[in-house]
Amino acid sequence: MSETDQTQPAAEQTQPEPQDPNQKPRKPKRRRRKPRRSQSKWNLDQFQVAPVADQWRFHDFDLPLPLMRAIQKAGFEYCTSIQAQTFEKALLGGDVVGRAQTGSGKTAAFLIATLAYFLEEKAPEGQKPGAPRAVIIAPTRELALQIEKDAKAFSEFARISVACVVGGMDYQKQRERLERKVDLLVATPGRLLDFHTKRDVDLSETEVLILDEADRMLSMGFIPDVKRIIRATPKPEERQTLLFSAELSSDVLGLAEQWTHKAAQVEVEHEAASTIAAGDSDTVHAYSVSDEDKLRLLINLVKQTEMERVVVFGNTRELVRRIDAGLREAGIEVGLMSGAETQAARLEAQDAFRNGKLQVLVVSDVAGRGLPLEDATHVVNFTLPEVPEDYVHRASGSDVTLINFIGEEDVFSLPEIEAYIQETLPRKAPPQGLLQV
């Protein structure tokens, strides 16, 4: 399959002339152009991927060489479903509304599409400091920082400037960064609105707007801020908009209709959902245990079984603090990530876990949204998540063993999770001896 065989979406059609003769002509959405010539000696001969039936390669989308080089370095060869579907529309300038959960590859989908645009279209003349060409809005600091990290990795071999502004981190340092040129800005809603209100960031030249985890922003009460931000950007028909959400509820679709222009809707089933539904007894466990016995069970599991790197999730700040204190008292190397800790402390704990200095990382639900789990060998749901999509994210690692503690309160979350994964969790008693003091 080649890109030229694909039908050009309606979003690429030329805009009609404005009726008011005094009105400035609308800026048409981009068309694909040949990438500007690269000065690098790297070429696609150094990145060969064999065609496979029913799979798209990144090669099939005629992406710029600096981007392909970064894709090779990241270890990617074939596109996930959400990536292929997004590229088909977004690379031609069309808007996209996508249903995809964390772990589906959606971050790479919207980043690659946006960076390809930067490499194919020259930056506007007279680009002002603090006036990004693309803006990515994410609901949490952790997710925004992860997107920034990925954006910098994909733009390693291109002259593209990436910045991130989020709450809980040095305000003045972020403000100083906005005094320089920014091509791609990643932000949380509150901090971005703050900088916009104080005129430290200019959103009027935004060419690409990306809204990640729109359903989370809705449930967390960020939509009023997001609406104010979007009103400061060009009209939907004058920019490209990509919106992703774990679920396309009627509320999310209503917002998408307001914020996009003739968007193509793409949907994928999370690959982890089918893995969980298979009911692999070696990688998914569900222990029926009283709430008061959960901490003792966790300590004994960590100490008596081969659990190398463990991420433990709890629903509240108070709970994860108790878990952290109990593990420390038991002599276990542990770090804590919750909304009560400073962003610097949370990043320090995450880095220490990644580098093998900690055996256990205890994380609250909010702090864990978007947290990459590739460094973990085990994930423990000390309490079942209130959002079924969170359950799927925590089980999405192919080499991760998922352990669920099901207590008195967890039975209320269980039916919704089981309905979402279309499988009944096989509950059982903890292994003998693991509840002893």
TORKOL-4160 file (C-alpha; in steps of 0.2 Angstrom, whole numbers, padded with zeros to 4 digits, m for minus):
437
<pt num="1" X="0000" Y="0000" Z="0000"/>
<pt num="2" X="0006" Y="0017" Z="m0004"/>
<pt num="3" X="0001" Y="0034" Z="0001"/>
<pt num="4" X="m0004" Y="0040" Z="m0016"/>
<pt num="5" X="m0017" Y="0026" Z="m0017"/>
<pt num="6" X="m0027" Y="0033" Z="m0002"/>
<pt num="7" X="m0042" Y="0044" Z="m0004"/>
<pt num="8" X="m0039" Y="0063" Z="0000"/>
<pt num="9" X="m0050" Y="0068" Z="0015"/>
<pt num="10" X="m0062" Y="0081" Z="0014"/>
<pt num="11" X="m0053" Y="0092" Z="0026"/>
<pt num="12" X="m0039" Y="0095" Z="0013"/>
<pt num="13" X="m0051" Y="0103" Z="0001"/>
<pt num="14" X="m0048" Y="0122" Z="m0004"/>
<pt num="15" X="m0058" Y="0134" Z="0008"/>
<pt num="16" X="m0071" Y="0145" Z="m0001"/>
<pt num="17" X="m0067" Y="0163" Z="m0004"/>
<pt num="18" X="m0073" Y="0174" Z="0011"/>
<pt num="19" X="m0088" Y="0185" Z="0007"/>
<pt num="20" X="m0082" Y="0200" Z="0015"/>
<pt num="21" X="m0069" Y="0209" Z="0004"/>
<pt num="22" X="m0061" Y="0217" Z="0019"/>
<pt num="23" X="m0058" Y="0200" Z="0027"/>
<pt num="24" X="m0041" Y="0192" Z="0026"/>
<pt num="25" X="m0041" Y="0176" Z="0016"/>
<pt num="26" X="m0041" Y="0160" Z="0027"/>
<pt num="27" X="m0025" Y="0151" Z="0028"/>
<pt num="28" X="m0028" Y="0134" Z="0019"/>
<pt num="29" X="m0023" Y="0118" Z="0027"/>
<pt num="30" X="m0007" Y="0111" Z="0021"/>
<pt num="31" X="m0004" Y="0099" Z="0007"/>
<pt num="32" X="0010" Y="0086" Z="0007"/>
<pt num="33" X="0026" Y="0093" Z="m0001"/>
<pt num="34" X="0043" Y="0085" Z="m0003"/>
<pt num="35" X="0053" Y="0086" Z="0012"/>
<pt num="36" X="0067" Y="0099" Z="0012"/>
<pt num="37" X="0084" Y="0091" Z="0007"/>
<pt num="38" X="0093" Y="0084" Z="0022"/>
<pt num="39" X="0112" Y="0087" Z="0024"/>
<pt num="40" X="0114" Y="0071" Z="0033"/>
<pt num="41" X="0123" Y="0056" Z="0026"/>
<pt num="42" X="0110" Y="0044" Z="0034"/>
<pt num="43" X="0098" Y="0036" Z="0021"/>
<pt num="44" X="0085" Y="0023" Z="0021"/>
<pt num="45" X="0097" Y="0009" Z="0016"/>
<pt num="46" X="0102" Y="0009" Z="0034"/>
<pt num="47" X="0084" Y="0006" Z="0039"/>
<pt num="48" X="0077" Y="m0008" Z="0030"/>
<pt num="49" X="0061" Y="m0016" Z="0035"/>
<pt num="50" X="0053" Y="m0030" Z="0026"/>
<pt num="51" X="0035" Y="m0028" Z="0020"/>
<pt num="52" X="0022" Y="m0039" Z="0030"/>
<pt num="53" X="0005" Y="m0043" Z="0024"/>
<pt num="54" X="m0009" Y="m0032" Z="0033"/>
<pt num="55" X="0004" Y="m0021" Z="0042"/>
<pt num="56" X="0010" Y="m0003" Z="0038"/>
<pt num="57" X="0028" Y="0001" Z="0039"/>
<pt num="58" X="0034" Y="0019" Z="0043"/>
<pt num="59" X="0042" Y="0018" Z="0026"/>
<pt num="60" X="0025" Y="0017" Z="0017"/>
<pt num="61" X="0021" Y="0035" Z="0022"/>
<pt num="62" X="0036" Y="0044" Z="0014"/>
<pt num="63" X="0041" Y="0052" Z="0030"/>
<pt num="64" X="0056" Y="0065" Z="0030"/>
<pt num="65" X="0073" Y="0056" Z="0033"/>
<pt num="66" X="0077" Y="0065" Z="0049"/>
<pt num="67" X="0061" Y="0058" Z="0056"/>
<pt num="68" X="0064" Y="0041" Z="0049"/>
<pt num="69" X="0081" Y="0041" Z="0057"/>
<pt num="70" X="0073" Y="0045" Z="0074"/>
<pt num="71" X="0060" Y="0031" Z="0071"/>
<pt num="72" X="0074" Y="0019" Z="0068"/>
<pt num="73" X="0083" Y="0024" Z="0084"/>
<pt num="74" X="0067" Y="0022" Z="0094"/>
<pt num="75" X="0067" Y="0004" Z="0088"/>
<pt num="76" X="0050" Y="0006" Z="0078"/>
<pt num="77" X="0047" Y="m0004" Z="0062"/>
<pt num="78" X="0029" Y="m0007" Z="0059"/>
<pt num="79" X="0015" Y="0005" Z="0064"/>
<pt num="80" X="0002" Y="0001" Z="0077"/>
<pt num="81" X="m0016" Y="0002" Z="0071"/>
<pt num="82" X="m0019" Y="0020" Z="0078"/>
<pt num="83" X="m0003" Y="0026" Z="0070"/>
<pt num="84" X="m0007" Y="0020" Z="0052"/>
<pt num="85" X="m0025" Y="0026" Z="0053"/>
<pt num="86" X="m0019" Y="0043" Z="0060"/>
<pt num="87" X="m0006" Y="0045" Z="0047"/>
<pt num="88" X="m0018" Y="0041" Z="0032"/>
<pt num="89" X="m0028" Y="0057" Z="0037"/>
<pt num="90" X="m0016" Y="0068" Z="0047"/>
<pt num="91" X="m0002" Y="0068" Z="0034"/>
<pt num="92" X="m0013" Y="0075" Z="0022"/>
<pt num="93" X="m0019" Y="0089" Z="0033"/>
<pt num="94" X="m0035" Y="0082" Z="0039"/>
<pt num="95" X="m0042" Y="0083" Z="0057"/>
<pt num="96" X="m0043" Y="0067" Z="0067"/>
<pt num="97" X="m0054" Y="0062" Z="0081"/>
<pt num="98" X="m0046" Y="0046" Z="0088"/>
<pt num="99" X="m0052" Y="0033" Z="0101"/>
<pt num="100" X="m0036" Y="0025" Z="0108"/>
<pt num="101" X="m0030" Y="0022" Z="0126"/>
<pt num="102" X="m0013" Y="0024" Z="0133"/>
<pt num="103" X="m0001" Y="0011" Z="0126"/>
<pt num="104" X="m0009" Y="0011" Z="0109"/>
<pt num="105" X="0005" Y="0021" Z="0101"/>
<pt num="106" X="m0006" Y="0037" Z="0099"/>
<pt num="107" X="0008" Y="0048" Z="0106"/>
<pt num="108" X="0020" Y="0043" Z="0092"/>
<pt num="109" X="0005" Y="0045" Z="0080"/>
<pt num="110" X="0002" Y="0063" Z="0083"/>
<pt num="111" X="0020" Y="0068" Z="0086"/>
<pt num="112" X="0026" Y="0060" Z="0070"/>
<pt num="113" X="0012" Y="0068" Z="0060"/>
<pt num="114" X="0016" Y="0085" Z="0067"/>
<pt num="115" X="0035" Y="0084" Z="0065"/>
<pt num="116" X="0033" Y="0078" Z="0047"/>
<pt num="117" X="0023" Y="0094" Z="0044"/>
<pt num="118" X="0037" Y="0105" Z="0052"/>
<pt num="119" X="0050" Y="0096" Z="0040"/>
<pt num="120" X="0039" Y="0098" Z="0025"/>
<pt num="121" X="0033" Y="0116" Z="0027"/>
<pt num="122" X="0044" Y="0131" Z="0031"/>
<pt num="123" X="0041" Y="0140" Z="0047"/>
<pt num="124" X="0031" Y="0156" Z="0044"/>
<pt num="125" X="0042" Y="0172" Z="0042"/>
<pt num="126" X="0044" Y="0182" Z="0057"/>
<pt num="127" X="0040" Y="0169" Z="0070"/>
<pt num="128" X="0039" Y="0177" Z="0086"/>
<pt num="129" X="0046" Y="0170" Z="0103"/>
<pt num="130" X="0033" Y="0161" Z="0113"/>
<pt num="131" X="0022" Y="0158" Z="0098"/>
<pt num="132" X="0022" Y="0140" Z="0095"/>
<pt num="133" X="0017" Y="0132" Z="0078"/>
<pt num="134" X="0010" Y="0117" Z="0087"/>
<pt num="135" X="0002" Y="0115" Z="0104"/>
<pt num="136" X="m0001" Y="0099" Z="0113"/>
<pt num="137" X="m0013" Y="0099" Z="0128"/>
<pt num="138" X="m0012" Y="0085" Z="0141"/>
<pt num="139" X="m0022" Y="0083" Z="0157"/>
<pt num="140" X="m0007" Y="0079" Z="0169"/>
<pt num="141" X="0011" Y="0084" Z="0172"/>
<pt num="142" X="0018" Y="0067" Z="0170"/>
<pt num="143" X="0009" Y="0064" Z="0153"/>
<pt num="144" X="0015" Y="0081" Z="0147"/>
<pt num="145" X="0033" Y="0078" Z="0152"/>
<pt num="146" X="0032" Y="0061" Z="0144"/>
<pt num="147" X="0026" Y="0068" Z="0128"/>
<pt num="148" X="0040" Y="0082" Z="0129"/>
<pt num="149" X="0053" Y="0068" Z="0131"/>
<pt num="150" X="0046" Y="0058" Z="0116"/>
<pt num="151" X="0045" Y="0074" Z="0105"/>
<pt num="152" X="0063" Y="0078" Z="0108"/>
<pt num="153" X="0068" Y="0060" Z="0104"/>
<pt num="154" X="0058" Y="0061" Z="0087"/>
<pt num="155" X="0066" Y="0078" Z="0083"/>
<pt num="156" X="0084" Y="0073" Z="0088"/>
<pt num="157" X="0090" Y="0074" Z="0070"/>
<pt num="158" X="0080" Y="0090" Z="0065"/>
<pt num="159" X="0080" Y="0108" Z="0070"/>
<pt num="160" X="0064" Y="0108" Z="0079"/>
<pt num="161" X="0062" Y="0117" Z="0096"/>
<pt num="162" X="0052" Y="0108" Z="0109"/>
<pt num="163" X="0046" Y="0116" Z="0126"/>
<pt num="164" X="0035" Y="0110" Z="0140"/>
<pt num="165" X="0025" Y="0121" Z="0153"/>
<pt num="166" X="0016" Y="0112" Z="0167"/>
<pt num="167" X="0011" Y="0117" Z="0185"/>
<pt num="168" X="0021" Y="0112" Z="0200"/>
<pt num="169" X="0038" Y="0116" Z="0191"/>
<pt num="170" X="0049" Y="0132" Z="0191"/>
<pt num="171" X="0037" Y="0145" Z="0184"/>
<pt num="172" X="0051" Y="0158" Z="0180"/>
<pt num="173" X="0062" Y="0145" Z="0171"/>
<pt num="174" X="0047" Y="0141" Z="0160"/>
<pt num="175" X="0043" Y="0159" Z="0157"/>
<pt num="176" X="0061" Y="0162" Z="0151"/>
<pt num="177" X="0060" Y="0147" Z="0139"/>
<pt num="178" X="0045" Y="0156" Z="0131"/>
<pt num="179" X="0055" Y="0171" Z="0128"/>
<pt num="180" X="0064" Y="0161" Z="0114"/>
<pt num="181" X="0057" Y="0152" Z="0098"/>
<pt num="182" X="0046" Y="0137" Z="0101"/>
<pt num="183" X="0040" Y="0126" Z="0087"/>
<pt num="184" X="0031" Y="0113" Z="0098"/>
<pt num="185" X="0024" Y="0117" Z="0115"/>
<pt num="186" X="0017" Y="0104" Z="0127"/>
<pt num="187" X="0007" Y="0110" Z="0141"/>
<pt num="188" X="m0006" Y="0106" Z="0155"/>
<pt num="189" X="m0022" Y="0117" Z="0154"/>
<pt num="190" X="m0020" Y="0128" Z="0169"/>
<pt num="191" X="m0001" Y="0133" Z="0167"/>
<pt num="192" X="m0004" Y="0136" Z="0148"/>
<pt num="193" X="m0019" Y="0147" Z="0152"/>
<pt num="194" X="m0009" Y="0157" Z="0165"/>
<pt num="195" X="0005" Y="0160" Z="0152"/>
<pt num="196" X="m0008" Y="0165" Z="0139"/>
<pt num="197" X="m0017" Y="0177" Z="0151"/>
<pt num="198" X="m0001" Y="0186" Z="0155"/>
<pt num="199" X="0004" Y="0186" Z="0137"/>
<pt num="200" X="0019" Y="0176" Z="0139"/>
<pt num="201" X="0013" Y="0164" Z="0125"/>
<pt num="202" X="0005" Y="0169" Z="0109"/>
<pt num="203" X="m0007" Y="0155" Z="0102"/>
<pt num="204" X="m0014" Y="0165" Z="0087"/>
<pt num="205" X="m0001" Y="0157" Z="0075"/>
<pt num="206" X="m0005" Y="0139" Z="0081"/>
<pt num="207" X="m0005" Y="0128" Z="0065"/>
<pt num="208" X="m0008" Y="0111" Z="0074"/>
<pt num="209" X="m0018" Y="0109" Z="0090"/>
<pt num="210" X="m0017" Y="0092" Z="0098"/>
<pt num="211" X="m0029" Y="0087" Z="0113"/>
<pt num="212" X="m0023" Y="0071" Z="0122"/>
<pt num="213" X="m0034" Y="0061" Z="0134"/>
<pt num="214" X="m0049" Y="0073" Z="0131"/>
<pt num="215" X="m0060" Y="0062" Z="0142"/>
<pt num="216" X="m0048" Y="0064" Z="0156"/>
<pt num="217" X="m0048" Y="0083" Z="0154"/>
<pt num="218" X="m0067" Y="0082" Z="0154"/>
<pt num="219" X="m0068" Y="0072" Z="0170"/>
<pt num="220" X="m0055" Y="0082" Z="0179"/>
<pt num="221" X="m0064" Y="0098" Z="0176"/>
<pt num="222" X="m0052" Y="0106" Z="0164"/>
<pt num="223" X="m0064" Y="0109" Z="0149"/>
<pt num="224" X="m0067" Y="0128" Z="0154"/>
<pt num="225" X="m0049" Y="0131" Z="0153"/>
<pt num="226" X="m0047" Y="0121" Z="0137"/>
<pt num="227" X="m0061" Y="0131" Z="0129"/>
<pt num="228" X="m0052" Y="0148" Z="0133"/>
<pt num="229" X="m0036" Y="0141" Z="0126"/>
<pt num="230" X="m0044" Y="0135" Z="0110"/>
<pt num="231" X="m0053" Y="0152" Z="0108"/>
<pt num="232" X="m0036" Y="0160" Z="0107"/>
<pt num="233" X="m0030" Y="0149" Z="0093"/>
<pt num="234" X="m0035" Y="0151" Z="0074"/>
<pt num="235" X="m0053" Y="0145" Z="0069"/>
<pt num="236" X="m0055" Y="0126" Z="0066"/>
<pt num="237" X="m0054" Y="0127" Z="0047"/>
<pt num="238" X="m0038" Y="0137" Z="0048"/>
<pt num="239" X="m0028" Y="0125" Z="0059"/>
<pt num="240" X="m0026" Y="0106" Z="0060"/>
<pt num="241" X="m0034" Y="0098" Z="0075"/>
<pt num="242" X="m0030" Y="0080" Z="0082"/>
<pt num="243" X="m0040" Y="0074" Z="0097"/>
<pt num="244" X="m0038" Y="0058" Z="0106"/>
<pt num="245" X="m0048" Y="0050" Z="0120"/>
<pt num="246" X="m0049" Y="0033" Z="0128"/>
<pt num="247" X="m0068" Y="0034" Z="0126"/>
<pt num="248" X="m0078" Y="0044" Z="0113"/>
<pt num="249" X="m0093" Y="0048" Z="0124"/>
<pt num="250" X="m0107" Y="0059" Z="0118"/>
<pt num="251" X="m0099" Y="0073" Z="0128"/>
<pt num="252" X="m0082" Y="0071" Z="0120"/>
<pt num="253" X="m0089" Y="0069" Z="0103"/>
<pt num="254" X="m0099" Y="0085" Z="0106"/>
<pt num="255" X="m0083" Y="0094" Z="0110"/>
<pt num="256" X="m0074" Y="0087" Z="0095"/>
<pt num="257" X="m0087" Y="0093" Z="0084"/>
<pt num="258" X="m0084" Y="0111" Z="0091"/>
<pt num="259" X="m0065" Y="0110" Z="0090"/>
<pt num="260" X="m0062" Y="0101" Z="0073"/>
<pt num="261" X="m0066" Y="0103" Z="0055"/>
<pt num="262" X="m0073" Y="0089" Z="0045"/>
<pt num="263" X="m0063" Y="0077" Z="0056"/>
<pt num="264" X="m0060" Y="0059" Z="0052"/>
<pt num="265" X="m0065" Y="0047" Z="0066"/>
<pt num="266" X="m0053" Y="0032" Z="0070"/>
<pt num="267" X="m0055" Y="0019" Z="0083"/>
<pt num="268" X="m0044" Y="0005" Z="0089"/>
<pt num="269" X="m0046" Y="m0008" Z="0102"/>
<pt num="270" X="m0032" Y="m0007" Z="0115"/>
<pt num="271" X="m0021" Y="m0022" Z="0112"/>
<pt num="272" X="m0019" Y="m0025" Z="0130"/>
<pt num="273" X="m0038" Y="m0028" Z="0132"/>
<pt num="274" X="m0037" Y="m0044" Z="0122"/>
<pt num="275" X="m0022" Y="m0049" Z="0131"/>
<pt num="276" X="m0031" Y="m0047" Z="0148"/>
<pt num="277" X="m0046" Y="m0055" Z="0141"/>
<pt num="278" X="m0036" Y="m0071" Z="0137"/>
<pt num="279" X="m0035" Y="m0074" Z="0156"/>
<pt num="280" X="m0017" Y="m0079" Z="0157"/>
<pt num="281" X="m0015" Y="m0086" Z="0174"/>
<pt num="282" X="0004" Y="m0083" Z="0174"/>
<pt num="283" X="0003" Y="m0064" Z="0171"/>
<pt num="284" X="m0013" Y="m0059" Z="0179"/>
<pt num="285" X="m0018" Y="m0063" Z="0197"/>
<pt num="286" X="m0032" Y="m0057" Z="0208"/>
<pt num="287" X="m0031" Y="m0061" Z="0227"/>
<pt num="288" X="m0046" Y="m0059" Z="0238"/>
<pt num="289" X="m0040" Y="m0051" Z="0254"/>
<pt num="290" X="m0047" Y="m0040" Z="0267"/>
<pt num="291" X="m0042" Y="m0022" Z="0267"/>
<pt num="292" X="m0033" Y="m0023" Z="0283"/>
<pt num="293" X="m0022" Y="m0038" Z="0277"/>
<pt num="294" X="m0017" Y="m0029" Z="0260"/>
<pt num="295" X="m0001" Y="m0021" Z="0267"/>
<pt num="296" X="0005" Y="m0037" Z="0275"/>
<pt num="297" X="0002" Y="m0047" Z="0259"/>
<pt num="298" X="0011" Y="m0034" Z="0249"/>
<pt num="299" X="0027" Y="m0034" Z="0260"/>
<pt num="300" X="0028" Y="m0053" Z="0260"/>
<pt num="301" X="0025" Y="m0054" Z="0241"/>
<pt num="302" X="0040" Y="m0041" Z="0239"/>
<pt num="303" X="0051" Y="m0050" Z="0251"/>
<pt num="304" X="0047" Y="m0068" Z="0248"/>
<pt num="305" X="0044" Y="m0069" Z="0229"/>
<pt num="306" X="0055" Y="m0064" Z="0214"/>
<pt num="307" X="0048" Y="m0047" Z="0212"/>
<pt num="308" X="0062" Y="m0036" Z="0205"/>
<pt num="309" X="0054" Y="m0019" Z="0201"/>
<pt num="310" X="0037" Y="m0016" Z="0207"/>
<pt num="311" X="0025" Y="m0002" Z="0204"/>
<pt num="312" X="0011" Y="m0001" Z="0217"/>
<pt num="313" X="m0005" Y="0009" Z="0213"/>
<pt num="314" X="m0017" Y="0016" Z="0226"/>
<pt num="315" X="m0032" Y="0027" Z="0224"/>
<pt num="316" X="m0028" Y="0041" Z="0236"/>
<pt num="317" X="m0013" Y="0051" Z="0243"/>
<pt num="318" X="m0017" Y="0046" Z="0261"/>
<pt num="319" X="m0017" Y="0027" Z="0255"/>
<pt num="320" X="0000" Y="0028" Z="0245"/>
<pt num="321" X="0008" Y="0037" Z="0260"/>
<pt num="322" X="0003" Y="0023" Z="0272"/>
<pt num="323" X="0009" Y="0010" Z="0259"/>
<pt num="324" X="0026" Y="0019" Z="0257"/>
<pt num="325" X="0028" Y="0021" Z="0276"/>
<pt num="326" X="0024" Y="0002" Z="0279"/>
<pt num="327" X="0036" Y="m0004" Z="0265"/>
<pt num="328" X="0050" Y="0008" Z="0272"/>
<pt num="329" X="0047" Y="0001" Z="0290"/>
<pt num="330" X="0049" Y="m0017" Z="0283"/>
<pt num="331" X="0066" Y="m0012" Z="0276"/>
<pt num="332" X="0061" Y="m0011" Z="0257"/>
<pt num="333" X="0069" Y="0002" Z="0246"/>
<pt num="334" X="0054" Y="0012" Z="0240"/>
<pt num="335" X="0049" Y="0028" Z="0232"/>
<pt num="336" X="0033" Y="0038" Z="0232"/>
<pt num="337" X="0024" Y="0048" Z="0218"/>
<pt num="338" X="0008" Y="0057" Z="0223"/>
<pt num="339" X="0000" Y="0074" Z="0220"/>
<pt num="340" X="0006" Y="0079" Z="0237"/>
<pt num="341" X="0025" Y="0078" Z="0232"/>
<pt num="342" X="0034" Y="0091" Z="0222"/>
<pt num="343" X="0036" Y="0088" Z="0204"/>
<pt num="344" X="0055" Y="0087" Z="0207"/>
<pt num="345" X="0053" Y="0074" Z="0220"/>
<pt num="346" X="0041" Y="0064" Z="0209"/>
<pt num="347" X="0054" Y="0064" Z="0195"/>
<pt num="348" X="0068" Y="0060" Z="0206"/>
<pt num="349" X="0058" Y="0044" Z="0213"/>
<pt num="350" X="0054" Y="0039" Z="0195"/>
<pt num="351" X="0072" Y="0041" Z="0189"/>
<pt num="352" X="0078" Y="0031" Z="0204"/>
<pt num="353" X="0066" Y="0017" Z="0200"/>
<pt num="354" X="0071" Y="0017" Z="0182"/>
<pt num="355" X="0090" Y="0016" Z="0187"/>
<pt num="356" X="0087" Y="0001" Z="0199"/>
<pt num="357" X="0090" Y="0011" Z="0215"/>
<pt num="358" X="0072" Y="0007" Z="0221"/>
<pt num="359" X="0063" Y="m0010" Z="0221"/>
<pt num="360" X="0046" Y="m0002" Z="0224"/>
<pt num="361" X="0038" Y="0013" Z="0217"/>
<pt num="362" X="0021" Y="0018" Z="0225"/>
<pt num="363" X="0010" Y="0029" Z="0215"/>
<pt num="364" X="m0007" Y="0037" Z="0217"/>
<pt num="365" X="m0020" Y="0035" Z="0203"/>
<pt num="366" X="m0018" Y="0054" Z="0197"/>
<pt num="367" X="0001" Y="0054" Z="0198"/>
<pt num="368" X="0001" Y="0037" Z="0188"/>
<pt num="369" X="m0009" Y="0043" Z="0173"/>
<pt num="370" X="0003" Y="0042" Z="0158"/>
<pt num="371" X="0017" Y="0034" Z="0168"/>
<pt num="372" X="0027" Y="0023" Z="0157"/>
<pt num="373" X="0028" Y="0005" Z="0165"/>
<pt num="374" X="0041" Y="m0003" Z="0154"/>
<pt num="375" X="0054" Y="m0003" Z="0168"/>
<pt num="376" X="0043" Y="m0013" Z="0180"/>
<pt num="377" X="0042" Y="m0032" Z="0181"/>
<pt num="378" X="0027" Y="m0032" Z="0192"/>
<pt num="379" X="0012" Y="m0020" Z="0194"/>
<pt num="380" X="0001" Y="m0021" Z="0210"/>
<pt num="381" X="m0016" Y="m0014" Z="0211"/>
<pt num="382" X="m0017" Y="m0011" Z="0229"/>
<pt num="383" X="m0034" Y="m0004" Z="0226"/>
<pt num="384" X="m0043" Y="m0007" Z="0209"/>
<pt num="385" X="m0043" Y="0009" Z="0199"/>
<pt num="386" X="m0060" Y="0018" Z="0197"/>
<pt num="387" X="m0057" Y="0021" Z="0178"/>
<pt num="388" X="m0057" Y="0004" Z="0168"/>
<pt num="389" X="m0045" Y="0012" Z="0156"/>
<pt num="390" X="m0032" Y="0014" Z="0170"/>
<pt num="391" X="m0033" Y="m0005" Z="0173"/>
<pt num="392" X="m0029" Y="m0009" Z="0154"/>
<pt num="393" X="m0014" Y="0003" Z="0154"/>
<pt num="394" X="m0007" Y="m0005" Z="0170"/>
<pt num="395" X="m0008" Y="m0022" Z="0161"/>
<pt num="396" X="m0002" Y="m0016" Z="0144"/>
<pt num="397" X="0017" Y="m0021" Z="0147"/>
<pt num="398" X="0020" Y="m0037" Z="0138"/>
<pt num="399" X="0033" Y="m0043" Z="0151"/>
<pt num="400" X="0023" Y="m0036" Z="0166"/>
<pt num="401" X="0014" Y="m0047" Z="0179"/>
<pt num="402" X="m0001" Y="m0039" Z="0186"/>
<pt num="403" X="m0007" Y="m0043" Z="0203"/>
<pt num="404" X="m0024" Y="m0036" Z="0210"/>
<pt num="405" X="m0029" Y="m0035" Z="0228"/>
<pt num="406" X="m0048" Y="m0036" Z="0229"/>
<pt num="407" X="m0055" Y="m0031" Z="0246"/>
<pt num="408" X="m0071" Y="m0025" Z="0253"/>
<pt num="409" X="m0071" Y="m0008" Z="0243"/>
<pt num="410" X="m0064" Y="m0015" Z="0227"/>
<pt num="411" X="m0080" Y="m0025" Z="0223"/>
<pt num="412" X="m0088" Y="m0009" Z="0218"/>
<pt num="413" X="m0076" Y="m0006" Z="0204"/>
<pt num="414" X="m0074" Y="m0024" Z="0198"/>
<pt num="415" X="m0090" Y="m0026" Z="0188"/>
<pt num="416" X="m0086" Y="m0011" Z="0177"/>
<pt num="417" X="m0068" Y="m0017" Z="0174"/>
<pt num="418" X="m0074" Y="m0034" Z="0170"/>
<pt num="419" X="m0086" Y="m0027" Z="0158"/>
<pt num="420" X="m0073" Y="m0017" Z="0149"/>
<pt num="421" X="m0061" Y="m0031" Z="0147"/>
<pt num="422" X="m0075" Y="m0043" Z="0143"/>
<pt num="423" X="m0068" Y="m0056" Z="0155"/>
<pt num="424" X="m0071" Y="m0061" Z="0173"/>
<pt num="425" X="m0056" Y="m0060" Z="0185"/>
<pt num="426" X="m0052" Y="m0077" Z="0192"/>
<pt num="427" X="m0051" Y="m0072" Z="0211"/>
<pt num="428" X="m0042" Y="m0084" Z="0223"/>
<pt num="429" X="m0035" Y="m0084" Z="0240"/>
<pt num="430" X="m0017" Y="m0077" Z="0242"/>
<pt num="431" X="m0003" Y="m0091" Z="0242"/>
<pt num="432" X="m0001" Y="m0100" Z="0259"/>
<pt num="433" X="0010" Y="m0091" Z="0272"/>
<pt num="434" X="0009" Y="m0073" Z="0264"/>
<pt num="435" X="m0003" Y="m0067" Z="0276"/>
<pt num="436" X="0007" Y="m0071" Z="0291"/>
<pt num="437" X="0016" Y="m0058" Z="0302"/>
